[in-house]
Structures are given as C-alpha cells and as structure tokens.
Amino acid sequence: MNLSDTIAMVLKEKGQNIWSLDPETLVYDAIEMMANKHVGALLVTSDGKLVGIISERDYARKVILQERSSKQTQVKEIMTSSVIVVRPDQTVEDCMRLMTENRIRHLPVVENEKVLGVVSIGDLVKWVVSAQAETIHQLQHYIAGGYPG
C-alpha cells in the first residue's frame, strides 16, 4: 500500500458499494439515507447516468443557511452537478491532490461512463496510514536482524 497504488486497488479493499438517488428525491430523504448508510455524500443518478453529487456540505450551505425546508427541496436544487470524477487507474496521490485542490471529500470512480464506486478522503487517509504502518513494520524487522543473508 502506497501513494502510487491505483484507486482500483483501494476500491477492491474497501468495497464498491454505491449509494445513489434520483434528482427528484427530497433533501430530507437524502440526509436520512446518508445517516443510515454512514456516508457523507450520495451520488445523484438519472437513467443510470451520474448527474450530480449531494453532500452534507451542500445541505448545510444550501438548505440550512438559506433557510429552506429539507422536506420541500429536491436534491436537484442543491446538488453539485459538475462532479469531479477519477478513473480506476489513477493513483491515491492523484486523488488526494484533486481533493485538496478542489476542496472536496468524495470522488466517484468512473470508467466508460459507468460508476464503479466512490472514494472518500477517509478511505485515502486509511490507505496511506496502512502503507506507513507496513513500512514501519518492515524497517523494525530489518533493524532487528530479520533480513535474509
């Protein structure tokens, strides 16, 4: 596990659950689904195509702060429609850079217009921490004389 690993490897490790909803879904139902699935964002799809993403941040800024009703507002009214996506062959480092530059926390993984999964900043941090732990383990083993030769 390291920064040059592909997002396909991360998806294989974490699973490829895709939680999505229709643009006409009420924001209240979207927030309820996020809570039930323990996720911070959901994909918005229409006719099987990715058309947006809705996050807790969208809810806070576009519903709460604008004093809208989550039971009267549809997802399409507040979703982010210009979704930044990545390919499965892109690296963990590429994705971390994209997230930092664009101040986002979730990246749909798409290949040939098909959504394969979603990676979050938490998934990538977990990946990097695991890589560092493995490196530390190998160095400790080496220092303790556990190398061949």
N, CA, C and O atoms as a GROMACS GRO file, in nm:
protein
  596
    1MET      N    1   0.083  -0.118   0.000
    1MET     CA    2   0.000   0.000   0.000
    1MET      C    3   0.088   0.125   0.000
    1MET      O    4   0.168   0.146   0.091
    2ASN      N    5   0.072   0.207  -0.104
    2ASN     CA    6   0.145   0.333  -0.108
    2ASN      C    7   0.074   0.434  -0.197
    2ASN      O    8  -0.030   0.404  -0.256
    3LEU      N    9   0.130   0.553  -0.207
    3LEU     CA   10   0.067   0.662  -0.281
    3LEU      C   11   0.055   0.635  -0.430
    3LEU      O   12  -0.029   0.694  -0.497
    4SER      N   13   0.138   0.546  -0.482
    4SER     CA   14   0.133   0.516  -0.626
    4SER      C   15   0.035   0.404  -0.659
    4SER      O   16   0.019   0.368  -0.776
    5ASP      N   17  -0.029   0.348  -0.557
    5ASP     CA   18  -0.130   0.244  -0.582
    5ASP      C   19  -0.250   0.307  -0.654
    5ASP      O   20  -0.276   0.427  -0.642
    6THR      N   21  -0.321   0.224  -0.727
    6THR     CA   22  -0.435   0.274  -0.802
    6THR      C   23  -0.562   0.277  -0.717
    6THR      O   24  -0.574   0.207  -0.616
    7ILE      N   25  -0.654   0.358  -0.760
    7ILE     CA   26  -0.784   0.368  -0.693
    7ILE      C   27  -0.860   0.236  -0.707
    7ILE      O   28  -0.941   0.203  -0.621
    8ALA      N   29  -0.836   0.162  -0.814
    8ALA     CA   30  -0.898   0.030  -0.829
    8ALA      C   31  -0.858  -0.059  -0.711
    8ALA      O   32  -0.941  -0.137  -0.663
    9MET      N   33  -0.734  -0.049  -0.664
    9MET     CA   34  -0.688  -0.127  -0.550
    9MET      C   35  -0.760  -0.085  -0.422
    9MET      O   36  -0.797  -0.169  -0.340
   10VAL      N   37  -0.780   0.045  -0.407
   10VAL     CA   38  -0.849   0.097  -0.290
   10VAL      C   39  -0.994   0.046  -0.290
   10VAL      O   40  -1.044   0.001  -0.187
   11LEU      N   41  -1.060   0.054  -0.406
   11LEU     CA   42  -1.199   0.007  -0.416
   11LEU      C   43  -1.210  -0.142  -0.385
   11LEU      O   44  -1.305  -0.186  -0.321
   12LYS      N   45  -1.112  -0.218  -0.432
   12LYS     CA   46  -1.114  -0.362  -0.407
   12LYS      C   47  -1.107  -0.390  -0.257
   12LYS      O   48  -1.173  -0.480  -0.206
   13GLU      N   49  -1.026  -0.313  -0.188
   13GLU     CA   50  -1.008  -0.330  -0.044
   13GLU      C   51  -1.131  -0.284   0.036
   13GLU      O   52  -1.175  -0.352   0.128
   14LYS      N   53  -1.185  -0.167   0.000
   14LYS     CA   54  -1.294  -0.109   0.079
   14LYS      C   55  -1.432  -0.157   0.038
   14LYS      O   56  -1.527  -0.147   0.116
   15GLY      N   57  -1.444  -0.209  -0.082
   15GLY     CA   58  -1.575  -0.248  -0.133
   15GLY      C   59  -1.626  -0.144  -0.231
   15GLY      O   60  -1.580  -0.030  -0.232
   16GLN      N   61  -1.720  -0.184  -0.310
   16GLN     CA   62  -1.767  -0.095  -0.416
   16GLN      C   63  -1.914  -0.057  -0.400
   16GLN      O   64  -1.986  -0.041  -0.498
   17ASN      N   65  -1.958  -0.044  -0.275
   17ASN     CA   66  -2.096  -0.002  -0.253
   17ASN      C   67  -2.118   0.136  -0.314
   17ASN      O   68  -2.037   0.228  -0.297
   18ILE      N   69  -2.228   0.149  -0.385
   18ILE     CA   70  -2.262   0.277  -0.447
   18ILE      C   71  -2.400   0.315  -0.397
   18ILE      O   72  -2.498   0.246  -0.425
   19TRP      N   73  -2.408   0.424  -0.324
   19TRP     CA   74  -2.535   0.473  -0.274
   19TRP      C   75  -2.576   0.591  -0.360
   19TRP      O   76  -2.504   0.691  -0.368
   20SER      N   77  -2.691   0.579  -0.425
   20SER     CA   78  -2.736   0.685  -0.515
   20SER      C   79  -2.884   0.708  -0.500
   20SER      O   80  -2.956   0.628  -0.441
   21LEU      N   81  -2.929   0.819  -0.555
   21LEU     CA   82  -3.070   0.854  -0.554
   21LEU      C   83  -3.103   0.938  -0.677
   21LEU      O   84  -3.014   0.980  -0.751
   22ASP      N   85  -3.231   0.960  -0.697
   22ASP     CA   86  -3.279   1.037  -0.811
   22ASP      C   87  -3.274   1.187  -0.779
   22ASP      O   88  -3.281   1.226  -0.663
   23PRO      N   89  -3.262   1.271  -0.883
   23PRO     CA   90  -3.259   1.416  -0.861
   23PRO      C   91  -3.387   1.470  -0.796
   23PRO      O   92  -3.384   1.573  -0.729
   24GLU      N   93  -3.499   1.400  -0.814
   24GLU     CA   94  -3.627   1.447  -0.760
   24GLU      C   95  -3.648   1.410  -0.613
   24GLU      O   96  -3.745   1.452  -0.551
   25THR      N   97  -3.558   1.332  -0.558
   25THR     CA   98  -3.567   1.292  -0.417
   25THR      C   99  -3.564   1.416  -0.328
   25THR      O  100  -3.492   1.512  -0.356
   26LEU      N  101  -3.643   1.414  -0.222
   26LEU     CA  102  -3.640   1.524  -0.127
   26LEU      C  103  -3.509   1.522  -0.049
   26LEU      O  104  -3.456   1.416  -0.017
   27VAL      N  105  -3.458   1.641  -0.019
   27VAL     CA  106  -3.332   1.653   0.054
   27VAL      C  107  -3.341   1.582   0.189
   27VAL      O  108  -3.244   1.520   0.232
   28TYR      N  109  -3.454   1.590   0.255
   28TYR     CA  110  -3.471   1.521   0.384
   28TYR      C  111  -3.442   1.372   0.370
   28TYR      O  112  -3.372   1.313   0.453
   29ASP      N  113  -3.496   1.311   0.264
   29ASP     CA  114  -3.475   1.168   0.241
   29ASP      C  115  -3.328   1.138   0.210
   29ASP      O  116  -3.276   1.033   0.248
   30ALA      N  117  -3.262   1.229   0.141
   30ALA     CA  118  -3.120   1.212   0.111
   30ALA      C  119  -3.037   1.215   0.240
   30ALA      O  120  -2.948   1.133   0.258
   31ILE      N  121  -3.067   1.309   0.327
   31ILE     CA  122  -2.993   1.320   0.453
   31ILE      C  123  -3.019   1.197   0.540
   31ILE      O  124  -2.929   1.145   0.606
   32GLU      N  125  -3.143   1.152   0.539
   32GLU     CA  126  -3.177   1.030   0.614
   32GLU      C  127  -3.099   0.910   0.561
   32GLU      O  128  -3.051   0.827   0.638
   33MET      N  129  -3.088   0.900   0.428
   33MET     CA  130  -3.013   0.790   0.368
   33MET      C  131  -2.864   0.799   0.404
   33MET      O  132  -2.801   0.697   0.433
   34MET      N  133  -2.808   0.920   0.402
   34MET     CA  134  -2.668   0.937   0.442
   34MET      C  135  -2.648   0.888   0.584
   34MET      O  136  -2.550   0.819   0.614
   35ALA      N  137  -2.739   0.923   0.672
   35ALA     CA  138  -2.728   0.881   0.812
   35ALA      C  139  -2.737   0.729   0.824
   35ALA      O  140  -2.659   0.668   0.897
   36ASN      N  141  -2.830   0.669   0.754
   36ASN     CA  142  -2.849   0.524   0.760
   36ASN      C  143  -2.730   0.447   0.702
   36ASN      O  144  -2.696   0.339   0.751
   37LYS      N  145  -2.668   0.501   0.598
   37LYS     CA  146  -2.556   0.434   0.532
   37LYS      C  147  -2.421   0.475   0.590
   37LYS      O  148  -2.318   0.420   0.553
   38HIS      N  149  -2.422   0.572   0.681
   38HIS     CA  150  -2.299   0.622   0.743
   38HIS      C  151  -2.202   0.679   0.639
   38HIS      O  152  -2.083   0.648   0.640
   39VAL      N  153  -2.255   0.761   0.549
   39VAL     CA  154  -2.174   0.826   0.446
   39VAL      C  155  -2.200   0.976   0.448
   39VAL      O  156  -2.302   1.022   0.500
   40GLY      N  157  -2.108   1.052   0.393
   40GLY     CA  158  -2.120   1.197   0.390
   40GLY      C  159  -2.165   1.252   0.257
   40GLY      O  160  -2.181   1.373   0.241
   41ALA      N  161  -2.186   1.164   0.158
   41ALA     CA  162  -2.231   1.209   0.027
   41ALA      C  163  -2.298   1.094  -0.047
   41ALA      O  164  -2.272   0.977  -0.021
   42LEU      N  165  -2.386   1.132  -0.138
   42LEU     CA  166  -2.456   1.034  -0.221
   42LEU      C  167  -2.445   1.077  -0.366
   42LEU      O  168  -2.443   1.196  -0.397
   43LEU      N  169  -2.439   0.979  -0.455
   43LEU     CA  170  -2.439   1.010  -0.597
   43LEU      C  171  -2.583   1.034  -0.642
   43LEU      O  172  -2.677   0.973  -0.591
   44VAL      N  173  -2.598   1.124  -0.737
   44VAL     CA  174  -2.729   1.152  -0.794
   44VAL      C  175  -2.726   1.099  -0.937
   44VAL      O  176  -2.643   1.140  -1.018
   45THR      N  177  -2.818   1.008  -0.967
   45THR     CA  178  -2.820   0.946  -1.099
   45THR      C  179  -2.958   0.962  -1.163
   45THR      O  180  -3.061   0.968  -1.095
   46SER      N  181  -2.956   0.967  -1.294
   46SER     CA  182  -3.079   0.974  -1.371
   46SER      C  183  -3.062   0.886  -1.493
   46SER      O  184  -2.966   0.902  -1.569
   47ASP      N  185  -3.153   0.793  -1.512
   47ASP     CA  186  -3.144   0.697  -1.622
   47ASP      C  187  -3.009   0.626  -1.625
   47ASP      O  188  -2.953   0.600  -1.731
   48GLY      N  189  -2.957   0.594  -1.506
   48GLY     CA  190  -2.832   0.522  -1.494
   48GLY      C  191  -2.707   0.605  -1.515
   48GLY      O  192  -2.596   0.552  -1.512
   49LYS      N  193  -2.722   0.734  -1.536
   49LYS     CA  194  -2.607   0.823  -1.558
   49LYS      C  195  -2.584   0.912  -1.436
   49LYS      O  196  -2.679   0.958  -1.373
   50LEU      N  197  -2.458   0.936  -1.405
   50LEU     CA  198  -2.420   1.025  -1.296
   50LEU      C  199  -2.451   1.169  -1.338
   50LEU      O  200  -2.398   1.218  -1.437
   51VAL      N  201  -2.536   1.236  -1.261
   51VAL     CA  202  -2.572   1.375  -1.293
   51VAL      C  203  -2.534   1.472  -1.182
   51VAL      O  204  -2.543   1.594  -1.200
   52GLY      N  205  -2.492   1.419  -1.067
   52GLY     CA  206  -2.454   1.507  -0.958
   52GLY      C  207  -2.412   1.430  -0.835
   52GLY      O  208  -2.408   1.307  -0.833
   53ILE      N  209  -2.381   1.507  -0.733
   53ILE     CA  210  -2.347   1.452  -0.602
   53ILE      C  211  -2.403   1.547  -0.498
   53ILE      O  212  -2.401   1.669  -0.516
   54ILE      N  213  -2.454   1.492  -0.390
   54ILE     CA  214  -2.504   1.574  -0.280
   54ILE      C  215  -2.430   1.533  -0.154
   54ILE      O  216  -2.414   1.415  -0.125
   55SER      N  217  -2.384   1.633  -0.081
   55SER     CA  218  -2.306   1.607   0.040
   55SER      C  219  -2.368   1.679   0.158
   55SER      O  220  -2.455   1.764   0.144
   56GLU      N  221  -2.319   1.644   0.275
   56GLU     CA  222  -2.362   1.714   0.396
   56GLU      C  223  -2.330   1.862   0.385
   56GLU      O  224  -2.403   1.946   0.438
   57ARG      N  225  -2.222   1.893   0.319
   57ARG     CA  226  -2.183   2.033   0.299
   57ARG      C  227  -2.287   2.106   0.214
   57ARG      O  228  -2.323   2.220   0.244
   58ASP      N  229  -2.335   2.041   0.108
   58ASP     CA  230  -2.440   2.102   0.025
   58ASP      C  231  -2.563   2.132   0.111
   58ASP      O  232  -2.623   2.239   0.100
   59TYR      N  233  -2.598   2.037   0.196
   59TYR     CA  234  -2.714   2.054   0.283
   59TYR      C  235  -2.696   2.173   0.376
   59TYR      O  236  -2.784   2.258   0.389
   60ALA      N  237  -2.580   2.179   0.440
   60ALA     CA  238  -2.555   2.287   0.536
   60ALA      C  239  -2.557   2.424   0.469
   60ALA      O  240  -2.615   2.519   0.522
   61ARG      N  241  -2.496   2.433   0.353
   61ARG     CA  242  -2.483   2.564   0.288
   61ARG      C  243  -2.604   2.605   0.205
   61ARG      O  244  -2.636   2.723   0.195
   62LYS      N  245  -2.671   2.507   0.145
   62LYS     CA  246  -2.777   2.541   0.050
   62LYS      C  247  -2.918   2.520   0.104
   62LYS      O  248  -3.016   2.560   0.040
   63VAL      N  249  -2.929   2.457   0.220
   63VAL     CA  250  -3.060   2.440   0.281
   63VAL      C  251  -3.063   2.514   0.414
   63VAL      O  252  -3.140   2.609   0.431
   64ILE      N  253  -2.980   2.473   0.507
   64ILE     CA  254  -2.981   2.534   0.641
   64ILE      C  255  -2.953   2.684   0.635
   64ILE      O  256  -3.032   2.763   0.686
   65LEU      N  257  -2.842   2.722   0.574
   65LEU     CA  258  -2.804   2.863   0.573
   65LEU      C  259  -2.899   2.951   0.490
   65LEU      O  260  -2.907   3.072   0.512
   66GLN      N  261  -2.969   2.890   0.396
   66GLN     CA  262  -3.064   2.967   0.314
   66GLN      C  263  -3.207   2.952   0.364
   66GLN      O  264  -3.302   2.994   0.299
   67GLU      N  265  -3.220   2.891   0.482
   67GLU     CA  266  -3.349   2.873   0.548
   67GLU      C  267  -3.454   2.807   0.459
   67GLU      O  268  -3.570   2.847   0.456
   68ARG      N  269  -3.409   2.704   0.385
   68ARG     CA  270  -3.501   2.626   0.303
   68ARG      C  271  -3.551   2.507   0.384
   68ARG      O  272  -3.493   2.472   0.487
   69SER      N  273  -3.656   2.446   0.337
   69SER     CA  274  -3.710   2.327   0.403
   69SER      C  275  -3.657   2.202   0.333
   69SER      O  276  -3.672   2.187   0.212
   70SER      N  277  -3.597   2.113   0.410
   70SER     CA  278  -3.544   1.990   0.352
   70SER      C  279  -3.657   1.897   0.307
   70SER      O  280  -3.635   1.807   0.227
   71LYS      N  281  -3.777   1.919   0.357
   71LYS     CA  282  -3.891   1.836   0.318
   71LYS      C  283  -3.967   1.894   0.199
   71LYS      O  284  -4.065   1.835   0.152
   72GLN      N  285  -3.921   2.009   0.149
   72GLN     CA  286  -3.983   2.070   0.032
   72GLN      C  287  -3.883   2.097  -0.081
   72GLN      O  288  -3.920   2.142  -0.189
   73THR      N  289  -3.755   2.069  -0.055
   73THR     CA  290  -3.650   2.095  -0.153
   73THR      C  291  -3.604   1.964  -0.213
   73THR      O  292  -3.580   1.866  -0.141
   74GLN      N  293  -3.593   1.961  -0.345
   74GLN     CA  294  -3.545   1.840  -0.412
   74GLN      C  295  -3.393   1.844  -0.423
   74GLN      O  296  -3.331   1.950  -0.426
   75VAL      N  297  -3.335   1.726  -0.429
   75VAL     CA  298  -3.190   1.712  -0.439
   75VAL      C  299  -3.135   1.791  -0.558
   75VAL      O  300  -3.030   1.854  -0.546
   76LYS      N  301  -3.203   1.790  -0.671
   76LYS     CA  302  -3.154   1.858  -0.791
   76LYS      C  303  -3.137   2.009  -0.770
   76LYS      O  304  -3.062   2.073  -0.844
   77GLU      N  305  -3.205   2.064  -0.670
   77GLU     CA  306  -3.196   2.207  -0.644
   77GLU      C  307  -3.068   2.245  -0.570
   77GLU      O  308  -3.026   2.360  -0.575
   78ILE      N  309  -3.007   2.149  -0.503
   78ILE     CA  310  -2.888   2.183  -0.423
   78ILE      C  311  -2.764   2.099  -0.456
   78ILE      O  312  -2.655   2.127  -0.406
   79MET      N  313  -2.780   1.996  -0.539
   79MET     CA  314  -2.667   1.907  -0.568
   79MET      C  315  -2.558   1.981  -0.646
   79MET      O  316  -2.582   2.084  -0.709
   80THR      N  317  -2.439   1.925  -0.639
   80THR     CA  318  -2.329   1.973  -0.721
   80THR      C  319  -2.337   1.895  -0.852
   80THR      O  320  -2.324   1.773  -0.852
   81SER      N  321  -2.358   1.966  -0.962
   81SER     CA  322  -2.377   1.896  -1.089
   81SER      C  323  -2.248   1.882  -1.170
   81SER      O  324  -2.240   1.797  -1.258
   82SER      N  325  -2.150   1.963  -1.141
   82SER     CA  326  -2.022   1.948  -1.211
   82SER      C  327  -1.932   1.859  -1.125
   82SER      O  328  -1.843   1.906  -1.054
   83VAL      N  329  -1.958   1.729  -1.135
   83VAL     CA  330  -1.890   1.632  -1.049
   83VAL      C  331  -1.750   1.602  -1.100
   83VAL      O  332  -1.730   1.574  -1.219
   84ILE      N  333  -1.655   1.610  -1.010
   84ILE     CA  334  -1.517   1.572  -1.042
   84ILE      C  335  -1.508   1.421  -1.020
   84ILE      O  336  -1.540   1.371  -0.912
   85VAL      N  337  -1.464   1.349  -1.122
   85VAL     CA  338  -1.454   1.204  -1.114
   85VAL      C  339  -1.311   1.160  -1.143
   85VAL      O  340  -1.231   1.237  -1.196
   86VAL      N  341  -1.280   1.036  -1.107
   86VAL     CA  342  -1.149   0.979  -1.137
   86VAL      C  343  -1.168   0.844  -1.205
   86VAL      O  344  -1.273   0.782  -1.196
   87ARG      N  345  -1.064   0.802  -1.272
   87ARG     CA  346  -1.060   0.669  -1.335
   87ARG      C  347  -1.000   0.569  -1.236
   87ARG      O  348  -0.926   0.609  -1.146
   88PRO      N  349  -1.029   0.443  -1.252
   88PRO     CA  350  -0.974   0.343  -1.159
   88PRO      C  351  -0.822   0.329  -1.167
   88PRO      O  352  -0.759   0.279  -1.074
   89ASP      N  353  -0.761   0.373  -1.278
   89ASP     CA  354  -0.616   0.360  -1.292
   89ASP      C  355  -0.540   0.480  -1.233
   89ASP      O  356  -0.417   0.481  -1.234
   90GLN      N  357  -0.611   0.580  -1.184
   90GLN     CA  358  -0.543   0.693  -1.122
   90GLN      C  359  -0.492   0.652  -0.985
   90GLN      O  360  -0.544   0.558  -0.923
   91THR      N  361  -0.390   0.722  -0.937
   91THR     CA  362  -0.326   0.684  -0.812
   91THR      C  363  -0.390   0.750  -0.691
   91THR      O  364  -0.464   0.847  -0.702
   92VAL      N  365  -0.359   0.694  -0.576
   92VAL     CA  366  -0.402   0.752  -0.450
   92VAL      C  367  -0.352   0.896  -0.442
   92VAL      O  368  -0.425   0.986  -0.401
   93GLU      N  369  -0.228   0.917  -0.481
   93GLU     CA  370  -0.170   1.051  -0.478
   93GLU      C  371  -0.247   1.146  -0.569
   93GLU      O  372  -0.274   1.260  -0.529
   94ASP      N  373  -0.283   1.103  -0.691
   94ASP     CA  374  -0.362   1.186  -0.782
   94ASP      C  375  -0.492   1.230  -0.715
   94ASP      O  376  -0.530   1.347  -0.721
   95CYS      N  377  -0.557   1.135  -0.652
   95CYS     CA  378  -0.687   1.163  -0.591
   95CYS      C  379  -0.675   1.256  -0.471
   95CYS      O  380  -0.758   1.345  -0.453
   96MET      N  381  -0.572   1.237  -0.391
   96MET     CA  382  -0.552   1.326  -0.277
   96MET      C  383  -0.526   1.469  -0.324
   96MET      O  384  -0.573   1.565  -0.264
   97ARG      N  385  -0.450   1.481  -0.433
   97ARG     CA  386  -0.422   1.613  -0.489
   97ARG      C  387  -0.552   1.678  -0.540
   97ARG      O  388  -0.577   1.795  -0.513
   98LEU      N  389  -0.632   1.601  -0.614
   98LEU     CA  390  -0.760   1.653  -0.664
   98LEU      C  391  -0.852   1.698  -0.550
   98LEU      O  392  -0.913   1.804  -0.558
   99MET      N  393  -0.859   1.618  -0.447
   99MET     CA  394  -0.944   1.653  -0.334
   99MET      C  395  -0.896   1.781  -0.266
   99MET      O  396  -0.977   1.866  -0.230
  100THR      N  397  -0.766   1.793  -0.249
  100THR     CA  398  -0.710   1.912  -0.184
  100THR      C  399  -0.732   2.036  -0.270
  100THR      O  400  -0.778   2.139  -0.221
  101GLU      N  401  -0.700   2.025  -0.398
  101GLU     CA  402  -0.712   2.141  -0.488
  101GLU      C  403  -0.856   2.188  -0.503
  101GLU      O  404  -0.882   2.308  -0.514
  102ASN      N  405  -0.950   2.094  -0.501
  102ASN     CA  406  -1.091   2.128  -0.524
  102ASN      C  407  -1.174   2.135  -0.396
  102ASN      O  408  -1.294   2.162  -0.400
  103ARG      N  409  -1.109   2.110  -0.284
  103ARG     CA  410  -1.175   2.116  -0.153
  103ARG      C  411  -1.300   2.027  -0.150
  103ARG      O  412  -1.409   2.070  -0.112
  104ILE      N  413  -1.280   1.903  -0.191
  104ILE     CA  414  -1.388   1.805  -0.190
  104ILE      C  415  -1.345   1.684  -0.107
  104ILE      O  416  -1.227   1.664  -0.081
  105ARG      N  417  -1.444   1.605  -0.067
  105ARG     CA  418  -1.414   1.490   0.019
  105ARG      C  419  -1.452   1.358  -0.043
  105ARG      O  420  -1.421   1.252   0.012
  106HIS      N  421  -1.519   1.361  -0.159
  106HIS     CA  422  -1.566   1.237  -0.222
  106HIS      C  423  -1.539   1.242  -0.372
  106HIS      O  424  -1.560   1.344  -0.437
  107LEU      N  425  -1.491   1.130  -0.425
  107LEU     CA  426  -1.465   1.119  -0.569
  107LEU      C  427  -1.530   0.993  -0.624
  107LEU      O  428  -1.494   0.882  -0.586
  108PRO      N  429  -1.626   1.010  -0.715
  108PRO     CA  430  -1.678   0.892  -0.784
  108PRO      C  431  -1.570   0.837  -0.877
  108PRO      O  432  -1.496   0.912  -0.940
  109VAL      N  433  -1.562   0.705  -0.884
  109VAL     CA  434  -1.468   0.638  -0.972
  109VAL      C  435  -1.549   0.591  -1.092
  109VAL      O  436  -1.643   0.512  -1.078
  110VAL      N  437  -1.513   0.640  -1.210
  110VAL     CA  438  -1.592   0.617  -1.331
  110VAL      C  439  -1.504   0.563  -1.443
  110VAL      O  440  -1.391   0.609  -1.464
  111GLU      N  441  -1.558   0.465  -1.514
  111GLU     CA  442  -1.489   0.412  -1.633
  111GLU      C  443  -1.594   0.388  -1.740
  111GLU      O  444  -1.693   0.320  -1.717
  112ASN      N  445  -1.571   0.446  -1.858
  112ASN     CA  446  -1.667   0.435  -1.969
  112ASN      C  447  -1.809   0.474  -1.925
  112ASN      O  448  -1.906   0.404  -1.956
  113GLU      N  449  -1.818   0.584  -1.854
  113GLU     CA  450  -1.945   0.640  -1.806
  113GLU      C  451  -2.016   0.553  -1.704
  113GLU      O  452  -2.130   0.582  -1.669
  114LYS      N  453  -1.951   0.448  -1.654
  114LYS     CA  454  -2.010   0.361  -1.552
  114LYS      C  455  -1.943   0.389  -1.419
  114LYS      O  456  -1.820   0.389  -1.409
  115VAL      N  457  -2.024   0.414  -1.317
  115VAL     CA  458  -1.971   0.438  -1.183
  115VAL      C  459  -1.931   0.305  -1.120
  115VAL      O  460  -2.013   0.213  -1.109
  116LEU      N  461  -1.805   0.296  -1.080
  116LEU     CA  462  -1.753   0.173  -1.020
  116LEU      C  463  -1.753   0.179  -0.867
  116LEU      O  464  -1.750   0.075  -0.800
  117GLY      N  465  -1.756   0.299  -0.813
  117GLY     CA  466  -1.752   0.317  -0.669
  117GLY      C  467  -1.724   0.461  -0.634
  117GLY      O  468  -1.720   0.548  -0.722
  118VAL      N  469  -1.704   0.486  -0.507
  118VAL     CA  470  -1.673   0.620  -0.457
  118VAL      C  471  -1.562   0.606  -0.354
  118VAL      O  472  -1.564   0.516  -0.271
  119VAL      N  473  -1.464   0.696  -0.361
  119VAL     CA  474  -1.362   0.700  -0.256
  119VAL      C  475  -1.375   0.833  -0.182
  119VAL      O  476  -1.401   0.937  -0.242
  120SER      N  477  -1.356   0.825  -0.052
  120SER     CA  478  -1.361   0.945   0.032
  120SER      C  479  -1.221   0.977   0.080
  120SER      O  480  -1.129   0.896   0.069
  121ILE      N  481  -1.207   1.097   0.132
  121ILE     CA  482  -1.078   1.135   0.187
  121ILE      C  483  -1.040   1.039   0.300
  121ILE      O  484  -0.922   1.009   0.320
  122GLY      N  485  -1.140   0.993   0.374
  122GLY     CA  486  -1.114   0.897   0.482
  122GLY      C  487  -1.058   0.766   0.430
  122GLY      O  488  -0.969   0.707   0.491
  123ASP      N  489  -1.110   0.720   0.315
  123ASP     CA  490  -1.058   0.597   0.254
  123ASP      C  491  -0.911   0.613   0.218
  123ASP      O  492  -0.831   0.522   0.238
  124LEU      N  493  -0.877   0.730   0.164
  124LEU     CA  494  -0.739   0.753   0.119
  124LEU      C  495  -0.644   0.769   0.237
  124LEU      O  496  -0.532   0.720   0.234
  125VAL      N  497  -0.690   0.838   0.340
  125VAL     CA  498  -0.607   0.851   0.461
  125VAL      C  499  -0.582   0.714   0.522
  125VAL      O  500  -0.470   0.682   0.562
  126LYS      N  501  -0.686   0.633   0.531
  126LYS     CA  502  -0.671   0.497   0.584
  126LYS      C  503  -0.569   0.418   0.502
  126LYS      O  504  -0.487   0.346   0.559
  127TRP      N  505  -0.572   0.432   0.370
  127TRP     CA  506  -0.479   0.364   0.281
  127TRP      C  507  -0.336   0.407   0.310
  127TRP      O  508  -0.246   0.323   0.321
  128VAL      N  509  -0.315   0.538   0.323
  128VAL     CA  510  -0.181   0.590   0.347
  128VAL      C  511  -0.130   0.547   0.484
  128VAL      O  512  -0.013   0.511   0.498
  129VAL      N  513  -0.215   0.551   0.586
  129VAL     CA  514  -0.175   0.509   0.720
  129VAL      C  515  -0.136   0.362   0.720
  129VAL      O  516  -0.038   0.323   0.784
  130SER      N  517  -0.211   0.279   0.648
  130SER     CA  518  -0.177   0.137   0.637
  130SER      C  519  -0.042   0.118   0.570
  130SER      O  520   0.037   0.032   0.611
  131ALA      N  521  -0.016   0.197   0.468
  131ALA     CA  522   0.112   0.189   0.398
  131ALA      C  523   0.226   0.226   0.492
  131ALA      O  524   0.330   0.161   0.494
  132GLN      N  525   0.206   0.331   0.570
  132GLN     CA  526   0.310   0.374   0.664
  132GLN      C  527   0.332   0.268   0.772
  132GLN      O  528   0.446   0.243   0.811
  133ALA      N  529   0.226   0.208   0.820
  133ALA     CA  530   0.239   0.104   0.923
  133ALA      C  531   0.317  -0.016   0.869
  133ALA      O  532   0.399  -0.074   0.940
  134GLU      N  533   0.291  -0.052   0.744
  134GLU     CA  534   0.364  -0.163   0.682
  134GLU      C  535   0.512  -0.130   0.667
  134GLU      O  536   0.598  -0.214   0.692
  135THR      N  537   0.541  -0.006   0.626
  135THR     CA  538   0.681   0.036   0.612
  135THR      C  539   0.752   0.032   0.747
  135THR      O  540   0.865  -0.016   0.756
  136ILE      N  541   0.688   0.081   0.851
  136ILE     CA  542   0.745   0.078   0.986
  136ILE      C  543   0.772  -0.066   1.030
  136ILE      O  544   0.878  -0.096   1.085
  137HIS      N  545   0.676  -0.153   1.005
  137HIS     CA  546   0.692  -0.294   1.040
  137HIS      C  547   0.814  -0.354   0.969
  137HIS      O  548   0.895  -0.424   1.031
  138GLN      N  549   0.827  -0.328   0.840
  138GLN     CA  550   0.940  -0.381   0.764
  138GLN      C  551   1.072  -0.326   0.815
  138GLN      O  552   1.170  -0.400   0.825
  139LEU      N  553   1.077  -0.198   0.847
  139LEU     CA  554   1.200  -0.137   0.898
  139LEU      C  555   1.237  -0.196   1.036
  139LEU      O  556   1.354  -0.223   1.062
  140GLN      N  557   1.138  -0.216   1.122
  140GLN     CA  558   1.165  -0.275   1.252
  140GLN      C  559   1.219  -0.417   1.236
  140GLN      O  560   1.312  -0.457   1.305
  141HIS      N  561   1.159  -0.492   1.144
  141HIS     CA  562   1.203  -0.628   1.117
  141HIS      C  563   1.347  -0.628   1.066
  141HIS      O  564   1.429  -0.711   1.106
  142TYR      N  565   1.378  -0.534   0.977
  142TYR     CA  566   1.512  -0.522   0.921
  142TYR      C  567   1.613  -0.487   1.030
  142TYR      O  568   1.720  -0.548   1.039
  143ILE      N  569   1.579  -0.388   1.113
  143ILE     CA  570   1.670  -0.343   1.218
  143ILE      C  571   1.695  -0.453   1.320
  143ILE      O  572   1.805  -0.465   1.374
  144ALA      N  573   1.593  -0.532   1.346
  144ALA     CA  574   1.605  -0.640   1.445
  144ALA      C  575   1.682  -0.760   1.390
  144ALA      O  576   1.701  -0.859   1.460
  145GLY      N  577   1.725  -0.751   1.266
  145GLY     CA  578   1.804  -0.858   1.207
  145GLY      C  579   1.724  -0.964   1.136
  145GLY      O  580   1.772  -1.075   1.113
  146GLY      N  581   1.604  -0.933   1.101
  146GLY     CA  582   1.519  -1.031   1.035
  146GLY      C  583   1.530  -1.029   0.885
  146GLY      O  584   1.436  -1.067   0.816
  147TYR      N  585   1.643  -0.986   0.833
  147TYR     CA  586   1.661  -0.985   0.688
  147TYR      C  587   1.743  -1.106   0.645
  147TYR      O  588   1.826  -1.156   0.721
  148PRO      N  589   1.719  -1.149   0.524
  148PRO     CA  590   1.795  -1.267   0.476
  148PRO      C  591   1.941  -1.230   0.452
  148PRO      O  592   1.973  -1.118   0.414
  149GLY      N  593   2.029  -1.326   0.475
  149GLY     CA  594   2.165  -1.300   0.435
  149GLY      C  595   2.267  -1.324   0.531
  149GLY      O  596   2.385  -1.304   0.501
   0.00000   0.00000   0.00000
